[in-house]
Amino acid sequence: MTLAELARKVDSHVGNLSRIERNAAKPSLDLLYKISDALDYSLSDIFFMADSNSTGCHKQSALLAVFISLVEQDKDLMLEFAYLLQQRGHNHDKDGT
């Protein structure tokens, strides 16, 4: 979605959204709710992604963005895969490999 499309959906101006995107302005809480609805994210997801970006956790932020965009069935599959990877890591620690 382009900034122009988002601006139309949230009844804002492209310039305003551009300033927010560049951290030159802070959005109101009302605008944040509109943006989260337009992007089909929860407000907590947006805050978490913003916090991850500001703390340098780019991989975590990217993973969360992908996870949020998935349909529910694929979210379950991704979570199962993550648990398998986690278990694999624990097994490697025990084996010394």
C-alpha positions as MATLAB code, in Angstrom:
seq = 'MTLAELARKVDSHVGNLSRIERNAAKPSLDLLYKISDALDYSLSDIFFMADSNSTGCHKQSALLAVFISLVEQDKDLMLEFAYLLQQRGHNHDKDGT';
ca = [
       0.000    0.000    0.000;
       1.329    3.436   -0.886;
       1.349    6.414    1.455;
      -1.297    8.045   -0.745;
      -3.586    5.013   -0.398;
      -3.013    4.884    3.352;
      -3.639    8.627    3.648;
      -7.027    8.200    1.933;
      -7.966    5.291    4.188;
      -7.078    7.125    7.394;
      -8.291   10.566    6.279;
      -4.871   12.188    6.591;
      -2.388   13.888    4.289;
       0.494   12.129    2.536;
       2.899   14.757    3.866;
       1.769   14.079    7.424;
       2.276   10.326    7.038;
       5.642   10.921    5.391;
       6.790   13.009    8.373;
       5.650   10.250   10.736;
       7.453    7.623    8.667;
      10.685    9.664    8.838;
      10.285   10.255   12.599;
       9.899   13.983   11.966;
       6.436   13.975   13.577;
       4.513   11.881   16.069;
       1.027   10.578   15.232;
      -1.936   11.109   17.515;
      -3.423    8.073   19.208;
      -6.518    8.473   17.040;
      -4.381    8.377   13.885;
      -2.506    5.326   15.183;
      -5.805    3.495   15.611;
      -6.840    4.435   12.075;
      -3.485    3.313   10.660;
      -3.605    0.004   12.533;
      -7.124   -0.651   11.219;
      -6.150    0.281    7.663;
      -3.105   -2.006    7.761;
      -5.024   -4.780    9.558;
      -2.616   -4.798   12.519;
      -3.433   -4.453   16.177;
      -2.135   -1.349   17.879;
       0.026   -3.522   20.144;
       1.624   -5.100   17.045;
       2.519   -1.652   15.735;
       4.036   -0.605   19.065;
       5.984   -3.867   19.290;
       7.363   -3.457   15.763;
       8.311    0.149   16.475;
      10.054   -0.901   19.687;
      11.883   -3.726   17.900;
      13.064   -1.325   15.204;
      14.278    1.244   17.727;
      16.220   -1.332   19.736;
      17.929   -2.764   16.680;
      16.097   -6.098   16.666;
      15.599   -6.022   12.910;
      15.304   -9.792   12.491;
      12.724   -9.965   15.260;
      10.802   -7.084   13.748;
      10.881   -8.664   10.284;
       9.744  -12.002   11.694;
       6.871  -10.353   13.531;
       5.798   -8.440   10.427;
       5.682  -11.685    8.443;
       3.849  -13.500   11.239;
       1.197  -10.794   11.544;
       0.514  -10.873    7.812;
      -0.217  -14.617    7.754;
      -3.639  -16.240    7.867;
      -4.416  -18.006   11.144;
      -3.649  -21.507    9.844;
      -0.233  -20.401    8.585;
       0.472  -18.655   11.898;
      -0.063  -22.002   13.621;
       2.286  -23.687   11.157;
       4.956  -21.026   11.629;
       4.710  -21.362   15.403;
       5.062  -25.154   15.178;
       8.129  -24.710   12.984;
       9.628  -22.258   15.484;
       9.125  -24.800   18.277;
      10.860  -27.455   16.157;
      13.809  -25.132   15.574;
      13.955  -24.345   19.271;
      13.952  -28.048   20.144;
      16.655  -28.670   17.546;
      18.787  -26.010   19.235;
      18.329  -27.667   22.629;
      19.303  -31.042   21.151;
      22.460  -29.559   19.595;
      23.401  -28.110   22.990;
      23.040  -31.531   24.640;
      25.004  -33.319   21.896;
      27.727  -30.708   21.800;
      27.172  -30.202   18.068;
];
